[in-house]
């Protein structure tokens, strides 16, 4: 049975007033978003920044100009944005703090996972080097965040991440068909981590990264979404979200619905 819709009450990212009040580093936020876009294979343009940050276009253009002048970003004649090596290294450091904060908030503080991303977006700006090392040590130096995203190692200069030999992850909609099949939830990318309705629905049915579930197209077309059967029920994931949610295919035929916690769950607690 599909979960009832829930009201979303948390903004996509901390507002500009929040950032001013908390003295947050706006440049770090922009660089983090550009790093995430590279991870997701999404073209980086100004409109993607203002869409994800929920701020005005003039503000985005002004901040990008500052980043370009400081040597963090290159803007092509076609207005595509690209991180420079310096910008990518700085972004990797911010991403590391962000994903360590997510893990700490979920595993130590006990914050609900639908709130972790936004709260970690605040923490990432105020965690110093000593605190970062202490947090990483307390967590056992994790390699993966609870959302299945790689945590860059200390001193990373780019998209370094562990090679654990796992099969390639594919979009949920590409793995689903007219017959039920089994997959392991692999990654909830950053762009979906502010969708509280989706996160709470996945939590309700027992379909988190590392869980093995059964999936099938919800209708005759891919646009109808994908039905996920987890340990506690089923939910239909809209096609748009299903193109970003990443899974690991299983070759064997379906067995019991949503009762298995795959070995893949352990990889998110893999340590260095």
N, C-alpha and C positions, 0 to 999 in steps of 0.2 A: 504494500500500500504506500503510495507516494506521500511524502511528508507535506504537512501544511505549510504554505508560504509564511515566511517570517519577515517582519519589518526590519529594514536595514537602518541602523541608527548611527553608524560610524562613517565618517567621511573617507574618501578614497585615500587621502594622505593628510598629515597635519596641515592645517590652514596656514596662510601667511601670518596671520595674527599670532597663532601658536608659535610659529618659528621665531617671530620677533620677541615674544615674551620669554621664550626659553633659550634665546641666543643660539638658535640652531644654524648650522652651516648650510646655506642654500646651495652653494657650489657642489658640496658633497651629495646633496639630494639629486641634483641634475645629472652628475656623473654616474651615480648609481643607476638611475633610470636608463641612461645610454648604455651602460654595461649590461643591464637586463635585456635591452632590445637586441644587443649583439648575441646574447645567449639564446634568445628566442628566434633569431634569424629574421627579425622584423626591421624593415628600413627605418632608419632614424631620421625623423623630420621634426620641425617645430611643432606641428599639430599633434604628434604623438606625445610630446612632452606636456603640452597644455591639457591634453585629454587625460593623461594619467595623473597629473598633479592637480587638476581642477582649478587652474589659475588663468589669468587673462593672457591674451596673445602678446600685447606689448611687453608684459613682464617677462615672458619667456624669451622674446627676441632680445631684450635688454640683457638678460642673464647669459644667454648664449654668446652674445657679442663679448661680454666680459671674459667668459671661458676661452673664447678664441684668442683674445688679446693676451691672456695669461698662458697660452700655449697648451691648454688642456683639450681643445676641440678644434677640428678643421671643418670649415663650411665650404662645400663645393659650389661652383656656379649654379648648379641645379638645386641648391639649398638642402642637400643631403648633409647630415652631420656624422662625423666620425671622430672617435677618440684618438688622440695622439698616444704614443707610448707612455708619456708622462701622465696623461689623463687616465689611461687604462690602469696604470699601477695605482694611482690615487683611488680610482673607483673600486678596484679589487680590495683595497684596505677598508673602504666603507662597507662594501658588500660583506666582507668577513665579519665586521662588527655587527652588522644588521642580522646576519643569519645565526651568529652566536647568541645574540640577544633573543631572537625568536626561540632558539632551543632552550635557553636559560629560563625564559618566561614560561614556557610550556612545561618543562621537566622539573624545574626547581620551584618556581613561584606558583605554578599550578593555574596559570591564566588559561582561559578557554582558547582553543586554537583559532577561532574566528576573530579574535581580538589581537593575536600575537603580532601579525604583520604591521599593523598601524602603530602599536605601541613600540615595536622594535624600530620603526622609522623615527621615533623620538630618541630612543636610547642610542642609536648608532652615532649621533653627533656628540654625545657627552661621555662616551666610554674612552678613557685614556689607555695608554699602552700597558701599564701595570694591571689595570682592571681587566683588560682584554686577556692577558696571559692567565690571570687568576680564574676568570670565567671559563676559558678554554680548558684549563687544568681540572677545574671542578667537574666539568662535563665529560672529561676523559678524551679531550681533543677530538671532537667529532668531525667526520668528513662530510656528512650529509645533514641538512636541516630536516626538521619534521615534515616539511613540505616536499622532500625529495630533491631539493636543490643543492648543488655542490657548495661546500664552504671553502673558499680559497685558503690555501695555507698561509701562514705568516710570511710576509715578505713577497707574496705573489705579485707578478708584474702583468698578469693577463688572466686567461681563462684556464689556469692549471687546476685540474681536478683529478681525483683518484681513478685509476683504470682498474675496475674490479671484474672485468670480463663478462659483465652482464650483457644480454642481448640489447640491440638498439631499441629505444623507446619510440613508439608511434602514436599519433593522435588517436584518441578514443574512437572518433567517427570512422577512422580507417580500419580499425580492428573489428568493428561491429559488422554483423551481416544479418541475414534473415533467420539464421539459426543461432541458438545460444552457443556462446563459446566462453572459455575461461581466460581471464587476463589478471595481471597483477598491477594495481595502481602504482605508477612510478613517480610521477611528479605533478604537483599543482604549481604552475608557473606563477611568477610574481603578479602578472596582470589579473589573475583570478583570486589572489589572496585577500582582496578587499571585498569580494562578493560574499557577504555574510550569508545570504540565502543559500547559495551553493554549498559553502563550507558546512553550515549547520545541517543541511540535508544529507550530505555525505557522512557527517558524524552520526546522525540519527540512524542511518541504515547500516552503519558499520563498514564504510568503504573509505578507508584512509590510505595514504601511501604505504606500501608494503602489504596491504590486504589483497588476497585473491578473491575475485568476484566473478559473477557471470554477467555477460552483457548481450544485448540484442537490439537491433534497430527498433525504435518505438513505433514506427509506421512503415509505409511502403517507400518512403523517401528518406534520404540522409537528413533533409531539413526538418524532419519530425523529431530528431533527437535520438538519444540512446538510452535504453532502459538498463539500469544497473541493479543487480540483485546482490545485496550484501548480507552480513550475518543477521541483521535485525529487520530487514525489509527491502523495499525497492524504491527507486527514485528515477525519474526521467531527467537526464541532463540535456539542456538545449544544445542544438547543433553548434552554435557559436562557441559555447564553452567547451564542447566536445572536440573542437578543432585545436584547442590549446591544452586540454588535459591529456597527459601522456601516460601510456600504459605499456606493459611488456606482454607480448602475446604468449599463449601456451599452445603447444601442438596437440596435446592429448584431448580427448573428448570430455565433455562436462561430466562432473560427478555431483555431489550434493551442493546445493546452492549456498554460496557465501559462508561455508563453515570452516574453510581452511585459512590459516594465517601463514602465508608463504615464507620461505627462507629469505625472500627479498626484504622482509621487514627488518631483519637484522642488519642489513647493509646501511640503513640510515643511522645506526649507532656505531658503524665501523669507525675505528680511531686510527690515528697516525702513530 
